[in-house]
Amino acid sequence: MMTITVKLTKQGNSTGVRLPKEVLEMAGLNRGDEVTLEVTGGRVTLVKSEAPYSAAMSAYEECRARYSKTLEELAK
């Protein structure tokens, strides 16, 4: 386990974090990889995205946006 402190920086209208090379290597990540952010209890976990998972989540987001009113009615 490695513990390292980094600063959040302004990147356009967003906020970014720089990941040192050693952290990327230990996590098996490369520049350009897609990652998934999970937020639970004030903690942010960054996980390398898997193609099937990412595709499923994209389909879910598209469906949710397109059928939001229908889904709300079904949930009643």
Distance bins in CASP14 RR format, pairs under 12 A and 6 or more apart:
PFRMAT RR
TARGET T0000
AUTHOR 0000-0000-0000
RMODE 2
METHOD distances of the structure
MODEL  1
1 23 0 0 0 0 0 1 0 0 0 0 0
1 26 0 0 0 0 1 0 0 0 0 0 0
1 27 0 0 0 0 0 1 0 0 0 0 0
2 19 0 0 0 0 0 1 0 0 0 0 0
2 20 0 0 0 0 1 0 0 0 0 0 0
2 22 1 0 0 1 0 0 0 0 0 0 0
2 23 1 0 0 1 0 0 0 0 0 0 0
2 24 0 0 0 0 0 1 0 0 0 0 0
2 25 0 0 0 0 0 1 0 0 0 0 0
2 26 1 0 0 1 0 0 0 0 0 0 0
2 27 0 0 0 0 1 0 0 0 0 0 0
3 22 0 0 0 0 0 1 0 0 0 0 0
3 23 0 0 0 0 0 1 0 0 0 0 0
3 26 0 0 0 0 0 1 0 0 0 0 0
4 17 0 0 0 0 0 1 0 0 0 0 0
4 18 0 0 0 0 0 1 0 0 0 0 0
4 19 0 0 0 0 1 0 0 0 0 0 0
4 20 1 0 0 1 0 0 0 0 0 0 0
4 21 0 0 0 0 0 1 0 0 0 0 0
4 22 0 0 0 0 1 0 0 0 0 0 0
4 23 1 0 0 1 0 0 0 0 0 0 0
4 24 0 0 0 0 0 1 0 0 0 0 0
4 26 0 0 0 0 0 1 0 0 0 0 0
4 27 0 0 0 0 0 1 0 0 0 0 0
5 17 0 0 0 0 0 1 0 0 0 0 0
5 18 0 0 0 0 0 1 0 0 0 0 0
5 20 0 0 0 0 0 1 0 0 0 0 0
5 23 0 0 0 0 0 1 0 0 0 0 0
6 15 0 0 0 0 0 1 0 0 0 0 0
6 16 0 0 0 0 1 0 0 0 0 0 0
6 17 1 0 1 0 0 0 0 0 0 0 0
6 18 1 0 1 0 0 0 0 0 0 0 0
6 19 1 0 0 1 0 0 0 0 0 0 0
6 20 1 0 0 1 0 0 0 0 0 0 0
6 22 0 0 0 0 0 1 0 0 0 0 0
6 23 0 0 0 0 1 0 0 0 0 0 0
7 15 0 0 0 0 0 1 0 0 0 0 0
7 16 0 0 0 0 1 0 0 0 0 0 0
7 17 1 0 0 1 0 0 0 0 0 0 0
7 18 1 0 0 1 0 0 0 0 0 0 0
7 19 0 0 0 0 0 1 0 0 0 0 0
7 20 0 0 0 0 0 1 0 0 0 0 0
8 14 0 0 0 0 0 1 0 0 0 0 0
8 15 1 0 1 0 0 0 0 0 0 0 0
8 16 1 0 1 0 0 0 0 0 0 0 0
8 17 1 0 1 0 0 0 0 0 0 0 0
8 18 0 0 0 0 1 0 0 0 0 0 0
8 44 0 0 0 0 0 1 0 0 0 0 0
9 15 1 0 0 1 0 0 0 0 0 0 0
9 16 1 0 1 0 0 0 0 0 0 0 0
9 17 1 0 0 1 0 0 0 0 0 0 0
9 18 1 0 0 1 0 0 0 0 0 0 0
9 19 0 0 0 0 0 1 0 0 0 0 0
10 16 1 0 0 1 0 0 0 0 0 0 0
10 17 0 0 0 0 0 1 0 0 0 0 0
11 17 0 0 0 0 1 0 0 0 0 0 0
11 18 0 0 0 0 1 0 0 0 0 0 0
15 44 0 0 0 0 0 1 0 0 0 0 0
16 37 0 0 0 0 0 1 0 0 0 0 0
16 44 0 0 0 0 0 1 0 0 0 0 0
16 46 0 0 0 0 0 1 0 0 0 0 0
17 23 0 0 0 0 0 1 0 0 0 0 0
17 35 0 0 0 0 0 1 0 0 0 0 0
17 37 0 0 0 0 0 1 0 0 0 0 0
17 44 0 0 0 0 1 0 0 0 0 0 0
17 46 0 0 0 0 1 0 0 0 0 0 0
18 24 0 0 0 0 0 1 0 0 0 0 0
18 31 0 0 0 0 0 1 0 0 0 0 0
19 25 0 0 0 0 0 1 0 0 0 0 0
19 26 0 0 0 0 0 1 0 0 0 0 0
19 27 0 0 0 0 1 0 0 0 0 0 0
19 28 0 0 0 0 0 1 0 0 0 0 0
19 29 1 0 0 1 0 0 0 0 0 0 0
19 30 0 0 0 0 0 1 0 0 0 0 0
19 31 0 0 0 0 1 0 0 0 0 0 0
19 32 0 0 0 0 0 1 0 0 0 0 0
19 33 0 0 0 0 0 1 0 0 0 0 0
19 35 0 0 0 0 1 0 0 0 0 0 0
19 46 0 0 0 0 1 0 0 0 0 0 0
20 26 0 0 0 0 1 0 0 0 0 0 0
20 27 0 0 0 0 0 1 0 0 0 0 0
20 29 0 0 0 0 0 1 0 0 0 0 0
21 27 0 0 0 0 0 1 0 0 0 0 0
21 28 0 0 0 0 0 1 0 0 0 0 0
21 29 0 0 0 0 0 1 0 0 0 0 0
21 30 0 0 0 0 0 1 0 0 0 0 0
21 31 0 0 0 0 1 0 0 0 0 0 0
22 28 0 0 0 0 0 1 0 0 0 0 0
22 29 0 0 0 0 0 1 0 0 0 0 0
23 29 0 0 0 0 1 0 0 0 0 0 0
23 30 0 0 0 0 0 1 0 0 0 0 0
23 46 0 0 0 0 1 0 0 0 0 0 0
24 30 1 0 0 1 0 0 0 0 0 0 0
24 31 1 0 0 1 0 0 0 0 0 0 0
24 32 0 0 0 0 0 1 0 0 0 0 0
24 33 0 0 0 0 1 0 0 0 0 0 0
24 35 0 0 0 0 0 1 0 0 0 0 0
24 46 0 0 0 0 0 1 0 0 0 0 0
24 48 0 0 0 0 0 1 0 0 0 0 0
25 31 0 0 0 0 0 1 0 0 0 0 0
27 33 0 0 0 0 1 0 0 0 0 0 0
27 35 0 0 0 0 1 0 0 0 0 0 0
27 45 0 0 0 0 0 1 0 0 0 0 0
27 46 1 0 0 1 0 0 0 0 0 0 0
27 47 0 0 0 0 1 0 0 0 0 0 0
27 48 1 0 0 1 0 0 0 0 0 0 0
28 35 0 0 0 0 0 1 0 0 0 0 0
28 46 0 0 0 0 0 1 0 0 0 0 0
28 47 0 0 0 0 0 1 0 0 0 0 0
28 48 1 0 0 1 0 0 0 0 0 0 0
29 35 1 0 0 1 0 0 0 0 0 0 0
29 36 0 0 0 0 0 1 0 0 0 0 0
29 46 0 0 0 0 1 0 0 0 0 0 0
29 47 0 0 0 0 1 0 0 0 0 0 0
29 48 1 0 1 0 0 0 0 0 0 0 0
29 49 0 0 0 0 0 1 0 0 0 0 0
30 48 0 0 0 0 1 0 0 0 0 0 0
32 48 0 0 0 0 0 1 0 0 0 0 0
32 49 0 0 0 0 0 1 0 0 0 0 0
33 46 0 0 0 0 0 1 0 0 0 0 0
33 47 0 0 0 0 0 1 0 0 0 0 0
33 48 1 0 1 0 0 0 0 0 0 0 0
33 49 1 0 0 1 0 0 0 0 0 0 0
33 50 0 0 0 0 0 1 0 0 0 0 0
33 51 0 0 0 0 0 1 0 0 0 0 0
33 54 0 0 0 0 0 1 0 0 0 0 0
34 46 0 0 0 0 0 1 0 0 0 0 0
34 47 0 0 0 0 0 1 0 0 0 0 0
34 48 1 0 0 1 0 0 0 0 0 0 0
34 49 1 0 1 0 0 0 0 0 0 0 0
34 50 0 0 0 0 1 0 0 0 0 0 0
34 51 0 0 0 0 1 0 0 0 0 0 0
34 53 0 0 0 0 1 0 0 0 0 0 0
34 54 1 0 0 1 0 0 0 0 0 0 0
34 55 0 0 0 0 0 1 0 0 0 0 0
34 57 0 0 0 0 0 1 0 0 0 0 0
34 58 0 0 0 0 0 1 0 0 0 0 0
35 44 0 0 0 0 0 1 0 0 0 0 0
35 45 0 0 0 0 1 0 0 0 0 0 0
35 46 1 0 1 0 0 0 0 0 0 0 0
35 47 1 0 0 1 0 0 0 0 0 0 0
35 48 1 0 1 0 0 0 0 0 0 0 0
35 49 1 0 1 0 0 0 0 0 0 0 0
35 50 0 0 0 0 0 1 0 0 0 0 0
35 53 0 0 0 0 0 1 0 0 0 0 0
35 54 0 0 0 0 1 0 0 0 0 0 0
36 44 0 0 0 0 0 1 0 0 0 0 0
36 45 0 0 0 0 1 0 0 0 0 0 0
36 46 1 0 0 1 0 0 0 0 0 0 0
36 47 1 0 1 0 0 0 0 0 0 0 0
36 48 1 0 0 1 0 0 0 0 0 0 0
36 49 1 0 1 0 0 0 0 0 0 0 0
36 50 0 0 0 0 1 0 0 0 0 0 0
36 51 0 0 0 0 0 1 0 0 0 0 0
36 53 1 0 0 1 0 0 0 0 0 0 0
36 54 1 0 0 1 0 0 0 0 0 0 0
36 56 0 0 0 0 0 1 0 0 0 0 0
36 57 1 0 0 1 0 0 0 0 0 0 0
36 58 0 0 0 0 0 1 0 0 0 0 0
37 43 0 0 0 0 0 1 0 0 0 0 0
37 44 1 0 1 0 0 0 0 0 0 0 0
37 45 1 0 0 1 0 0 0 0 0 0 0
37 46 1 0 1 0 0 0 0 0 0 0 0
37 47 1 0 0 1 0 0 0 0 0 0 0
37 48 0 0 0 0 0 1 0 0 0 0 0
37 49 0 0 0 0 1 0 0 0 0 0 0
37 57 0 0 0 0 0 1 0 0 0 0 0
38 44 1 0 0 1 0 0 0 0 0 0 0
38 45 1 0 1 0 0 0 0 0 0 0 0
38 46 0 0 0 0 1 0 0 0 0 0 0
38 47 1 0 0 1 0 0 0 0 0 0 0
38 49 0 0 0 0 0 1 0 0 0 0 0
38 53 0 0 0 0 0 1 0 0 0 0 0
38 57 0 0 0 0 0 1 0 0 0 0 0
39 45 1 0 0 1 0 0 0 0 0 0 0
39 46 0 0 0 0 0 1 0 0 0 0 0
39 47 0 0 0 0 0 1 0 0 0 0 0
47 53 0 0 0 0 1 0 0 0 0 0 0
47 54 0 0 0 0 0 1 0 0 0 0 0
48 54 0 0 0 0 0 1 0 0 0 0 0
49 55 0 0 0 0 1 0 0 0 0 0 0
49 56 0 0 0 0 0 1 0 0 0 0 0
49 57 0 0 0 0 1 0 0 0 0 0 0
49 58 0 0 0 0 0 1 0 0 0 0 0
50 56 0 0 0 0 1 0 0 0 0 0 0
50 57 0 0 0 0 0 1 0 0 0 0 0
51 57 0 0 0 0 0 1 0 0 0 0 0
51 58 0 0 0 0 0 1 0 0 0 0 0
52 58 0 0 0 0 0 1 0 0 0 0 0
52 59 0 0 0 0 0 1 0 0 0 0 0
53 59 0 0 0 0 0 1 0 0 0 0 0
53 60 0 0 0 0 0 1 0 0 0 0 0
54 60 0 0 0 0 0 1 0 0 0 0 0
54 61 0 0 0 0 0 1 0 0 0 0 0
55 61 0 0 0 0 0 1 0 0 0 0 0
55 62 0 0 0 0 0 1 0 0 0 0 0
56 62 0 0 0 0 0 1 0 0 0 0 0
56 63 0 0 0 0 0 1 0 0 0 0 0
57 63 0 0 0 0 0 1 0 0 0 0 0
57 64 0 0 0 0 0 1 0 0 0 0 0
58 64 0 0 0 0 0 1 0 0 0 0 0
58 65 0 0 0 0 0 1 0 0 0 0 0
59 65 0 0 0 0 0 1 0 0 0 0 0
59 66 0 0 0 0 0 1 0 0 0 0 0
59 67 0 0 0 0 0 1 0 0 0 0 0
60 66 0 0 0 0 0 1 0 0 0 0 0
60 67 0 0 0 0 0 1 0 0 0 0 0
60 71 0 0 0 0 0 1 0 0 0 0 0
61 67 0 0 0 0 0 1 0 0 0 0 0
61 68 0 0 0 0 0 1 0 0 0 0 0
62 68 0 0 0 0 0 1 0 0 0 0 0
63 70 0 0 0 0 1 0 0 0 0 0 0
63 71 0 0 0 0 1 0 0 0 0 0 0
64 70 0 0 0 0 0 1 0 0 0 0 0
64 71 1 0 0 1 0 0 0 0 0 0 0
64 72 0 0 0 0 0 1 0 0 0 0 0
64 75 0 0 0 0 0 1 0 0 0 0 0
65 71 0 0 0 0 0 1 0 0 0 0 0
67 73 0 0 0 0 1 0 0 0 0 0 0
67 74 0 0 0 0 1 0 0 0 0 0 0
67 75 0 0 0 0 0 1 0 0 0 0 0
68 74 0 0 0 0 0 1 0 0 0 0 0
68 75 0 0 0 0 0 1 0 0 0 0 0
69 75 0 0 0 0 0 1 0 0 0 0 0
69 76 0 0 0 0 0 1 0 0 0 0 0
70 76 0 0 0 0 0 1 0 0 0 0 0
END
